[in-house]
């Protein structure tokens, strides 16, 4: 059975919960790598999440967008990732943080 966009998103989120950011970054397209590095630099002091909630997928052009809420105690970070399939593999084509509380 081939991986779906949701499978790829959940795998990436599970890696983030484990603190394995380098493995999660393997899903990034080269164009998004700089965005991810900038996001990571701005997240110092934010605790490692202990859970997440994933939204239903949305179509955005050729991409499938997921919104995710990472939770760390009483803190939340709302983020999104756009996924697109390249040669049978799901890759992140856009990433961002919408808010933190």
HELIX and SHEET records of a PDB file:
HELIX    1   1 UNK A    5  UNK A   17  1                                  13    
HELIX    2   2 UNK A   21  UNK A   24  1                                   4    
HELIX    3   3 UNK A   25  UNK A   27  5                                   3    
HELIX    4   4 UNK A   30  UNK A   41  1                                  12    
SHEET    1   A 3 UNK A  51  UNK A  54  0                                        
SHEET    2   A 3 UNK A  63  UNK A  72 -1                                        
SHEET    3   A 3 UNK A  58  UNK A  60 -1                                        
SHEET    1   B 4 UNK A  51  UNK A  54  0                                        
SHEET    2   B 4 UNK A  63  UNK A  72 -1                                        
SHEET    3   B 4 UNK A  75  UNK A  86 -1                                        
SHEET    4   B 4 UNK A  89  UNK A 100 -1                                        
END                                                                             
